[in-house]
Amino acid sequence: MNKKLFKTALFGAIVTGLALAGCSKNEGTDPDTGGENDEIRYITVTGAYPSGTTAGDGGTLAYAVTHEQALDPNYEIDLFKQESEVYVNGFTVKSSRTARVQASADGKYLYNIQYGNNNGLGGVFNRYAVTGTGKDGYKDLGEELNTAPLLSASPRWTKAAEGIGIGVYAGAATLSYTGTAPNFVYQNRDSEVKIVSIDLNNVAITNTAVFNFPWSAEERAAGYGVGRVDVPVLNAAKTKVFIGCNVSKVNPAGTPTISATGVPTWPTDPVVAGTKTLVLDYPSLRNPKVITSKLTTLNNHGYRTQTQYAGSDGHVYQAVMNHTSGSQITRINSATNDYDDYLFDLNDVLGAGVGIAAWTYIKDGVAIVLYRQNGVGGHVALIDLNTKTATKLATDLDAEAEWGSTLTQYQNIGVNGDFAYVPLTPTSKDGNIYVVNWKTKTITKGAKLKGAPISHFIGSY
């Protein structure tokens, strides 16, 4: 590989050193969190409050409950209550905009990389211990890493596997062309990609990579570009990182529009040859390449929610979705680390017009899906990826049409044992935590969730 396009080891060592120098942390990987009861599995629910008149873009609040509280329809969470313009019932996750919260599987830790730079801390990683219930059930462990030099002040990242975080960034596509007006000749639209891997237990940057997006010569010449990379996941063997891509294409054979300053813009070509995923070796973060599913056409980078999971069978299952569009689930085979011929279209089992908003793989091929139907409602279903079947689970909000940006921002569906927890509140309105027993395929309307103007709940952990 061209060394100019791929600079991992030296740059990674420099950034790691800088990050560690600014990291204050407790000794060991499991600090004394001072919890109410270390044996209790706490469930975190999160909500997004507004920035001015923009729904849910001002920041994120967290609140912890027990399983029993989540099930109790008489238990109320007034997360967005304010006194003197201060939120008094929720724990504020540090971020000047909606935080991208991740959590350990046992629910004992929340992780976040601050998103947005209004507070000057965009790109800073934080870890919190979950020590009890309510607002006071969180402890900032004082462990910070500055990822902004690589990932910018508005990074995209996930817990790609237990104990491992992966942050990703793609710069704006740079148009290259030759010639002069009106005889411009298109060359390519390249983007620089930056990757950071994080040890979530010891809070340290473990590796970095910087490279040009690895389009083939044919794809470059055909007009392909990438506007965003997101939702990284590790395969079960922890040898590969799969990263979703927001792919676009222009028509190099078309007639470009020339701006007042003489810069050409080629016409958009809506025909993109399949869904594309960026793949790197792990833990080296080397050998980037693109794999393509010819069975689907939408992008797979999601929007603040994970689109892909390593299944119990070792395969990676990937929802082809962007915001609330997309009904199909594809598969990256564990033997080849490439797409195979698996395709599950939820329209076939849930009815036409499915738009996946969020989904979580649970176990043994079973997953839970939150979706719209023809743009309406916050519907919940259990799906079986092995048999390609589905079970709809009724809520009081199935017919609710006005969801605003709620489902667009929905981040996570928490799972613990036999249960999944789905907080559902249309923007500005009350709702409930719906508790799903995925083994018995039943749903229970649980704790009350108080709504507030242009605010909504966005996930559980």
JOQUIPE-V548166 format. One record per backbone hydrogen bond with DSSP energy under -1.0 kcal/mol. CO is the residue of the C=O (numbers start at 0). NH is the residue of the N-H. If there is no record, write none. Layout:
# JOQUIPE-V548166
co: (CO:CO)
nh: (NH:NH)
This chain:
# JOQUIPE-V548166
co: (1:7:8:9:10:11:12:13:14:15:16:17:19:36:42:43:44:45:46:47:48:50:53:53:58:59:60:61:62:63:64:65:66:69:71:74:76:76:77:80:82:85:90:101:103:107:108:109:110:111:113:114:116:120:122:123:125:126:127:128:130:133:136:136:138:144:146:146:147:152:155:157:157:159:160:162:163:163:164:165:166:167:168:173:175:175:177:179:184:187:189:190:191:192:193:194:195:196:196:197:198:198:203:206:208:209:210:212:215:216:217:218:219:222:224:227:229:232:234:238:239:240:241:242:243:244:245:247:248:250:256:258:262:264:266:269:271:274:276:277:278:279:280:285:288:290:292:306:308:310:314:315:316:317:318:320:321:324:325:326:327:328:329:330:331:332:337:343:344:345:346:352:354:357:359:362:364:365:365:366:367:368:369:369:370:371:372:375:378:379:380:381:382:383:383:388:390:394:396:396:399:400:402:404:411:413:415:417:418:419:421:423:425:430:431:432:433:434:435:436:436:441:443:446:447:448:451:453:454:455:457:458)
nh: (4:11:12:13:14:15:16:17:18:19:20:21:22:39:64:460:62:457:60:455:57:53:50:56:48:92:46:90:44:133:42:69:70:446:74:447:78:449:80:87:85:82:61:110:106:129:103:127:101:125:122:96:119:123:146:113:111:140:109:138:35:136:130:131:128:124:149:150:151:115:167:159:165:233:163:199:159:160:197:157:195:155:193:189:186:187:184:182:177:175:173:212:170:210:168:208:166:205:206:164:202:203:198:196:194:6:192:214:219:220:221:223:222:249:247:245:243:241:237:281:234:279:232:277:229:299:226:224:268:253:264:261:258:256:250:271:273:292:290:242:288:240:284:280:278:276:274:318:316:313:310:331:308:329:320:301:324:321:355:345:319:343:317:339:315:336:332:328:347:349:350:373:371:369:367:365:384:361:362:382:359:380:356:357:378:354:375:372:370:392:368:390:366:387:388:383:381:397:377:399:376:402:405:408:459:420:418:437:415:435:433:431:428:448:423:445:421:443:419:440:441:436:434:432:76:430:454:55:427:47:410:45)
